[in-house]
Amino acid sequence: MYFFFYYPLGVQRRPAGPAWATWSLTGIMLTVFLYFHTHPMAALLNWEWWVYFPQASLRPGLFLSVFNHVGWMHIAGNLIYLWTFGPSLERELGGARYLLLFVFLGVMSNLAQGLVSSTLLTAGAGLGVVGASGAISGLLGLFVLRFPYARIRTAWVLFSPLYGQVKSGVVAIPSLLAVGSWVALQLVHVGAKALGGADGTAYGAHLGGLVTGLLLGWALKLPREGRQFGLRHAAERRLERGDWMGAYEAIQPLLEADDPEDLCLGARCARLLGFGTVGRGLYHRAVRGALAQDDEVGAATVYAEALGGYPDLAFPEPQLYRLALGLDRLGRPRAALRAMEIFRALYGDSERMPLVLLRAARLEEGVDPDRARALYDEQLRRWPQSPYGGLARRALETLENV
């Protein structure tokens, strides 16, 4: 006899940025679990608040039970799924809306379990429900609509106690297949439970949460965004294979919008194909789009890439100033120096120039001390009354003493 187990490890390409809402949910669930685990009498005295009973739908347990768990395996399994699918949805939906949807999905999944247990599986009608499984099932529904082609890194183990054989591995599978196999497994368990089996799992909550998530996803127009994700995914895969024209054709329908990621991908394809003017224009739009969203890190990252192919790519003074300082903060000294050189050539009389010269000189100190001295001298000569003059003099004295 062989046993097969699997668990998701995460999305193959993790979203950037802190997932504060997912961290908040994790903290709440762990706090509740550890408190009741170390204070069992508190759990007994307050069970009506932290357990959902279908016969008492309007009690606080309808909501609070979502954050309560009965064992280490219960909460560990839910947190694994939460961290697999949650951060990507949080980045897409926004932290506040993500939290509200999570709670709503939990409540609706509890109501679905109440309906199932009282109508189809009467033997379990009196059982209480706890856990975030239903809410997380709803996240699966949202995820598969928004990221249908995302690949989920999944760990698997196949072993036979009788023969002493163990095999394991990690495989990346499409989210449609991952969620589809999970749904099939839930339906098998529901069928077994309807025939008289019992394992204490609220499969009605799982399926109710999933259906609610799918309906919410349609209402939020996630399938349309999912189709856009599919085009982006196809372009990225073709680019990885070296099919530059295929990648450019795949991303083409998305270039009418001003999404910086899509524009950057299109610019990368155009640059590889030798479409110089097109690539320059797309990089320019990508950087301006990121700045318009106040994403200075993203804008600086795209600009650093663009400078590799278009070393004279310029922007209006305020934007170029933000980009130059952003590249410096990002730890991209070569790109920062190039941006500062462009700024100096185009806006040499700007009131921002003293600080630009100071930052450029600081970057040059470890590379070309003579160049650094020349920049400090220029700053002191042209702007003797600049508030940055003192910094320039001290830096120059330090260089002279080296």
C-alpha positions as CSV (number, residue, x, y, z in Angstrom):
1,M,0.0,0.0,0.0
2,Y,1.2,3.4,-0.9
3,F,0.4,6.8,0.7
4,F,0.6,10.1,-1.2
5,F,0.8,13.6,0.4
6,Y,1.3,17.0,-1.1
7,Y,1.4,20.6,0.1
8,P,1.9,23.9,-1.7
9,L,5.1,25.8,-1.0
10,G,4.2,29.0,-2.7
11,V,3.8,30.8,-6.0
12,Q,6.8,30.4,-8.2
13,R,7.1,34.2,-8.6
14,R,6.4,35.8,-5.2
15,P,5.0,39.3,-5.2
16,A,7.2,42.2,-4.1
17,G,6.5,44.2,-1.0
18,P,5.5,43.4,2.5
19,A,2.2,41.4,2.9
20,W,1.1,43.2,6.1
21,A,-2.5,42.0,5.9
22,T,-1.5,38.4,5.6
23,W,0.9,38.9,8.5
24,S,-1.9,40.4,10.5
25,L,-4.2,37.4,9.8
26,T,-1.4,35.1,10.8
27,G,-0.7,37.0,14.0
28,I,-4.4,36.9,15.0
29,M,-4.8,33.2,14.4
30,L,-1.6,32.3,16.2
31,T,-2.5,34.5,19.2
32,V,-5.9,33.0,19.5
33,F,-4.6,29.4,19.1
34,L,-1.7,29.8,21.6
35,Y,-4.0,31.5,24.1
36,F,-6.6,28.8,24.1
37,H,-3.9,26.1,23.9
38,T,-2.3,27.4,27.1
39,H,-5.7,28.4,28.8
40,P,-8.0,25.5,28.1
41,M,-10.6,26.7,30.7
42,A,-10.9,30.0,28.8
43,A,-11.9,28.0,25.7
44,L,-14.5,26.1,27.6
45,L,-16.0,29.2,29.2
46,N,-16.1,31.2,25.9
47,W,-16.9,28.4,23.4
48,E,-20.1,30.2,22.2
49,W,-17.9,33.1,21.1
50,W,-15.3,31.1,19.3
51,V,-17.2,28.2,17.8
52,Y,-19.9,28.4,15.1
53,F,-23.0,26.3,15.6
54,P,-25.4,26.3,12.6
55,Q,-28.4,26.4,15.1
56,A,-27.2,29.8,16.3
57,S,-26.1,31.6,13.2
58,L,-26.2,35.1,14.5
59,R,-23.9,34.6,17.5
60,P,-20.3,36.0,17.5
61,G,-19.0,32.5,16.6
62,L,-20.2,33.0,13.0
63,F,-17.3,35.5,12.7
64,L,-14.8,34.7,15.4
65,S,-14.6,31.0,14.7
66,V,-12.7,31.8,11.6
67,F,-9.7,32.7,13.7
68,N,-9.9,29.7,16.1
69,H,-8.2,26.3,15.4
70,V,-8.2,23.0,17.3
71,G,-4.7,21.6,16.7
72,W,-1.2,22.3,15.4
73,M,-1.9,20.4,12.2
74,H,-5.1,22.4,11.7
75,I,-3.5,25.8,12.0
76,A,-0.3,24.8,10.2
77,G,-2.2,23.6,7.2
78,N,-4.3,26.7,7.0
79,L,-1.3,29.0,7.3
80,I,0.6,27.2,4.6
81,Y,-2.3,27.7,2.2
82,L,-2.8,31.3,3.4
83,W,0.9,32.2,2.6
84,T,0.8,30.3,-0.7
85,F,-2.1,32.3,-2.2
86,G,-2.7,35.3,0.1
87,P,0.2,37.7,-0.6
88,S,-0.4,37.7,-4.4
89,L,-4.1,38.5,-3.8
90,E,-3.2,41.1,-1.2
91,R,-1.0,42.9,-3.6
92,E,-3.7,42.8,-6.3
93,L,-6.7,43.7,-4.1
94,G,-5.1,46.0,-1.5
95,G,-4.6,45.1,2.1
96,A,-7.8,46.6,3.5
97,R,-10.1,45.0,0.8
98,Y,-8.2,41.7,1.1
99,L,-8.9,41.6,4.9
100,L,-12.6,42.5,4.4
101,L,-13.0,39.8,1.8
102,F,-11.2,37.2,4.0
103,V,-13.7,37.8,6.8
104,F,-16.7,37.8,4.4
105,L,-15.5,34.5,2.9
106,G,-15.2,33.0,6.4
107,V,-18.7,34.0,7.4
108,M,-20.2,32.8,4.1
109,S,-18.4,29.5,4.3
110,N,-19.7,28.9,7.8
111,L,-23.2,29.6,6.6
112,A,-22.7,27.1,3.8
113,Q,-21.5,24.5,6.2
114,G,-24.6,25.1,8.3
115,L,-26.8,24.6,5.3
116,V,-25.0,21.4,4.2
117,S,-25.0,19.9,7.7
118,S,-28.7,20.6,8.3
119,T,-30.0,19.4,5.0
120,L,-27.7,16.9,3.4
121,L,-25.6,15.4,6.2
122,T,-28.1,15.4,9.1
123,A,-25.8,13.3,11.3
124,G,-23.4,16.2,11.7
125,A,-26.0,18.9,12.2
126,G,-25.0,19.6,15.8
127,L,-21.3,19.8,15.3
128,G,-19.5,23.2,15.7
129,V,-17.2,24.7,13.1
130,V,-13.9,26.4,13.7
131,G,-11.0,27.4,11.5
132,A,-10.1,29.6,8.5
133,S,-10.3,26.7,6.0
134,G,-13.5,28.1,4.4
135,A,-12.1,31.6,4.1
136,I,-8.9,30.2,2.5
137,S,-11.0,28.1,0.1
138,G,-12.6,31.4,-1.0
139,L,-9.1,32.8,-1.6
140,L,-8.4,29.8,-3.9
141,G,-11.5,30.8,-5.9
142,L,-10.3,34.4,-6.2
143,F,-6.7,33.3,-7.0
144,V,-7.6,30.9,-9.8
145,L,-9.7,33.6,-11.5
146,R,-7.0,36.3,-11.2
147,F,-3.9,34.1,-11.7
148,P,-5.1,31.2,-13.8
149,Y,-1.6,30.5,-15.3
150,A,0.5,31.1,-12.2
151,R,2.6,28.1,-11.2
152,I,2.4,26.7,-7.7
153,R,5.5,25.1,-6.2
154,T,4.2,21.9,-4.6
155,A,6.0,19.4,-2.4
156,W,5.0,15.8,-2.7
157,V,5.8,12.6,-0.8
158,L,5.0,9.0,-1.9
159,F,5.9,6.3,0.6
160,S,5.1,2.7,1.4
161,P,5.5,1.5,5.0
162,L,5.2,-2.1,3.9
163,Y,8.1,-1.9,1.3
164,G,10.1,0.8,3.0
165,Q,10.0,3.0,0.0
166,V,10.0,6.8,0.1
167,K,10.0,9.2,-2.8
168,S,9.6,13.0,-2.7
169,G,10.1,16.1,-4.8
170,V,9.0,19.6,-5.6
171,V,7.1,20.4,-8.8
172,A,5.6,23.6,-10.2
173,I,2.0,23.1,-11.5
174,P,-0.5,25.5,-13.0
175,S,-2.9,27.0,-10.5
176,L,-5.9,25.7,-12.5
177,L,-4.6,22.2,-12.0
178,A,-3.7,22.7,-8.4
179,V,-7.0,24.1,-7.4
180,G,-8.9,21.7,-9.7
181,S,-7.3,18.7,-8.0
182,W,-8.1,20.2,-4.6
183,V,-11.8,20.6,-5.6
184,A,-11.9,17.0,-6.8
185,L,-10.5,15.8,-3.5
186,Q,-13.1,17.8,-1.6
187,L,-15.9,16.3,-3.7
188,V,-14.6,12.8,-3.0
189,H,-14.6,13.4,0.7
190,V,-18.1,14.9,0.5
191,G,-19.4,11.8,-1.3
192,A,-17.8,9.5,1.3
193,K,-19.3,11.6,4.1
194,A,-22.7,11.4,2.5
195,L,-22.5,7.6,2.4
196,G,-21.9,7.5,6.1
197,G,-18.2,8.3,6.6
198,A,-17.1,10.9,9.1
199,D,-13.7,12.6,9.7
200,G,-14.7,15.9,11.4
201,T,-13.8,18.1,8.5
202,A,-16.2,20.8,7.3
203,Y,-16.2,20.1,3.6
204,G,-19.4,22.2,3.2
205,A,-17.4,25.2,4.4
206,H,-14.6,24.4,2.0
207,L,-16.9,24.2,-1.0
208,G,-19.1,27.1,0.1
209,G,-16.0,29.3,0.5
210,L,-14.8,28.3,-2.9
211,V,-18.1,29.1,-4.6
212,T,-18.3,32.4,-2.8
213,G,-14.8,33.3,-3.8
214,L,-15.6,32.5,-7.5
215,L,-18.7,34.6,-7.4
216,L,-16.9,37.5,-5.8
217,G,-14.1,37.1,-8.3
218,W,-16.6,37.5,-11.2
219,A,-18.2,40.5,-9.5
220,L,-14.7,42.1,-9.1
221,K,-13.9,41.4,-12.8
222,L,-10.9,39.2,-11.9
223,P,-11.4,37.0,-15.0
224,R,-10.6,39.9,-17.3
225,E,-7.5,40.7,-15.3
226,G,-6.7,36.9,-15.4
227,R,-6.8,37.0,-19.2
228,Q,-4.3,39.8,-19.0
229,F,-2.1,37.8,-16.7
230,G,-2.3,34.9,-19.2
231,L,-1.0,37.1,-22.0
232,R,1.8,38.4,-19.7
233,H,2.6,34.9,-18.6
234,A,2.8,33.7,-22.3
235,A,5.1,36.6,-23.2
236,E,7.4,35.8,-20.3
237,R,7.6,32.1,-21.1
238,R,8.4,32.8,-24.8
239,L,11.0,35.4,-23.8
240,E,12.7,32.8,-21.6
241,R,12.8,30.4,-24.5
242,G,14.4,33.0,-26.8
243,D,11.2,33.5,-28.9
244,W,11.5,37.3,-28.9
245,M,9.0,38.0,-31.7
246,G,6.5,35.6,-30.1
247,A,6.9,37.3,-26.8
248,Y,6.4,40.7,-28.4
249,E,3.3,39.6,-30.1
250,A,1.9,38.1,-26.9
251,I,2.4,41.3,-24.9
252,Q,1.2,43.6,-27.7
253,P,-2.5,43.7,-26.6
254,L,-1.5,45.0,-23.2
255,L,0.6,47.9,-24.3
256,E,-2.3,50.2,-24.8
257,A,-2.6,50.5,-21.1
258,D,0.0,52.1,-18.9
259,D,0.9,49.2,-16.6
260,P,4.7,49.6,-16.0
261,E,5.4,45.9,-15.8
262,D,3.8,45.2,-19.2
263,L,5.4,48.2,-20.8
264,C,8.8,47.1,-19.4
265,L,8.3,43.6,-20.8
266,G,7.3,45.0,-24.2
267,A,10.4,47.3,-24.1
268,R,12.6,44.4,-23.3
269,C,11.2,42.4,-26.3
270,A,11.5,45.4,-28.7
271,R,15.1,46.1,-27.6
272,L,16.1,42.4,-28.3
273,L,14.4,42.6,-31.7
274,G,16.2,45.7,-32.6
275,F,13.2,48.0,-32.5
276,G,15.1,50.8,-31.0
277,T,12.6,53.6,-31.2
278,V,9.8,51.4,-30.0
279,G,11.8,50.1,-27.0
280,R,12.8,53.6,-26.0
281,G,9.2,54.8,-26.0
282,L,8.0,51.9,-24.0
283,Y,10.7,52.3,-21.4
284,H,9.9,56.0,-21.2
285,R,6.2,55.2,-20.6
286,A,7.0,52.5,-18.1
287,V,9.2,54.8,-16.0
288,R,6.6,57.6,-16.1
289,G,3.8,55.2,-15.2
290,A,5.7,53.9,-12.1
291,L,6.5,57.5,-11.0
292,A,2.8,58.4,-11.4
293,Q,2.0,55.6,-9.0
294,D,4.6,56.9,-6.6
295,D,6.5,53.7,-7.0
296,E,10.0,55.2,-7.0
297,V,11.7,51.9,-6.5
298,G,10.0,50.4,-9.5
299,A,10.6,53.4,-11.6
300,A,14.3,53.4,-10.7
301,T,14.6,49.7,-11.4
302,V,13.1,50.1,-14.8
303,Y,15.2,53.1,-15.6
304,A,18.4,51.3,-14.6
305,E,17.5,48.5,-17.1
306,A,16.6,51.1,-19.8
307,L,19.9,52.9,-19.4
308,G,21.7,49.6,-20.4
309,G,20.2,50.0,-23.9
310,Y,19.5,53.7,-24.1
311,P,22.2,55.5,-22.1
312,D,20.9,58.9,-23.1
313,L,17.2,58.3,-22.1
314,A,16.1,61.6,-20.4
315,F,13.1,62.9,-18.5
316,P,11.8,66.3,-17.4
317,E,13.9,67.8,-14.6
318,P,11.7,66.8,-11.6
319,Q,11.3,63.2,-12.8
320,L,15.0,62.8,-13.6
321,Y,16.0,64.2,-10.2
322,R,13.7,61.6,-8.5
323,L,15.1,58.8,-10.6
324,A,18.8,59.8,-10.0
325,L,18.3,59.9,-6.2
326,G,16.2,56.8,-6.3
327,L,18.9,54.8,-8.1
328,D,21.4,56.0,-5.5
329,R,19.1,54.8,-2.7
330,L,18.5,51.6,-4.5
331,G,22.2,50.8,-4.5
332,R,22.7,51.1,-8.3
333,P,25.8,53.4,-8.4
334,R,26.6,53.1,-12.1
335,A,23.1,53.8,-13.2
336,A,22.8,56.6,-10.6
337,L,26.0,58.2,-11.9
338,R,24.7,58.0,-15.5
339,A,21.4,59.6,-14.5
340,M,23.2,62.4,-12.7
341,E,25.4,63.0,-15.8
342,I,22.3,63.3,-17.9
343,F,20.8,65.7,-15.4
344,R,24.0,67.8,-15.3
345,A,24.1,68.0,-19.1
346,L,20.4,69.0,-19.5
347,Y,19.7,71.0,-16.3
348,G,23.1,72.2,-15.2
349,D,21.7,75.5,-13.8
350,S,19.0,73.9,-11.8
351,E,18.6,74.7,-8.1
352,R,18.8,71.0,-7.5
353,M,22.3,70.8,-9.1
354,P,24.3,71.3,-5.9
355,L,22.8,68.2,-4.3
356,V,23.2,66.2,-7.5
357,L,26.9,67.1,-7.7
358,L,27.4,66.2,-4.0
359,R,25.7,62.8,-4.5
360,A,27.7,62.1,-7.7
361,A,31.0,63.0,-6.0
362,R,30.2,60.7,-3.1
363,L,29.6,57.9,-5.5
364,E,32.8,58.6,-7.4
365,E,35.0,58.6,-4.3
366,G,35.6,54.9,-4.3
367,V,35.9,54.6,-8.1
368,D,37.7,57.7,-9.3
369,P,38.9,60.0,-6.5
370,D,40.2,62.6,-9.0
371,R,36.7,62.8,-10.6
372,A,35.2,63.1,-7.1
373,R,37.5,66.1,-6.3
374,A,36.5,67.8,-9.6
375,L,32.8,67.5,-8.7
376,Y,33.3,68.8,-5.2
377,D,35.3,71.7,-6.6
378,E,32.6,72.5,-9.1
379,Q,30.0,72.5,-6.5
380,L,31.9,74.9,-4.3
381,R,32.9,77.2,-7.2
382,R,29.5,77.5,-8.7
383,W,27.4,77.5,-5.6
384,P,29.6,78.9,-2.8
385,Q,26.6,79.7,-0.6
386,S,24.9,76.4,-1.0
387,P,23.7,74.7,2.2
388,Y,25.7,71.6,1.0
389,G,28.9,73.6,0.9
390,G,30.1,72.4,4.3
391,L,29.6,68.8,3.4
392,A,31.5,69.3,0.1
393,R,34.5,71.0,2.0
394,R,34.8,68.3,4.6
395,A,34.6,65.6,1.9
396,L,37.3,67.4,-0.1
397,E,39.5,67.8,2.9
398,T,39.2,64.0,3.6
399,L,40.1,63.2,0.0
400,E,43.2,65.5,0.1
401,N,44.4,63.8,3.3
402,V,44.2,60.3,1.8
